[in-house]
Amino acid sequence: MAITSPAAHVPLNTSQRLSGLNHIAEIRCRLWGDNWNEVARFIEALRDKRDEYAEENNRALAAIFFLARVPSARQALAPNALTLEEKRAVIAAMNHFRAVVSQFPKRLTMPL
């Protein structure tokens, strides 16, 4: 039997999406364990000075740390040297960016 009703789509505002993303992250940690190694790999990839966009990547990483309220003196540390509270704040900041980016216009055009 096919479903014939229209798709149920409930738009979420940014705070609802952020709350959901953080909740899902906690559930994933409970079920499948900590994946901080993937976050650490991501941070190290953004710090790669050989990347063509190294300066922009560094600014993006600084924005994540700023939103997470990680003190500037600790931002240069290895990702595994961050405290548990800082790690949680970094994940929450990354989820915040994900929630905000989902609100971007679908088709951006670059002014000429």
Residue pairs with C-beta under 8 A, 6 or more apart in sequence:
12 20
14 99
14 100
14 102
14 103
15 99
17 98
17 99
17 102
18 92
18 95
18 96
18 99
21 95
21 98
21 99
22 91
22 92
22 95
25 91
25 95
28 35
29 35
36 79
36 80
36 87
39 79
39 87
39 90
39 91
39 94
40 78
40 79
40 80
43 61
43 79
44 79
45 51
45 57
46 57
46 58
46 60
46 61
47 57
47 58
47 61
48 54
48 57
51 57
61 75
62 75
63 97
64 90
64 93
64 94
64 97
65 72
65 75
65 90
65 93
67 93
67 96
67 97
68 86
68 89
68 90
68 92
68 93
69 89
70 82
70 86
70 89
70 90
74 81
74 82
74 86
82 90
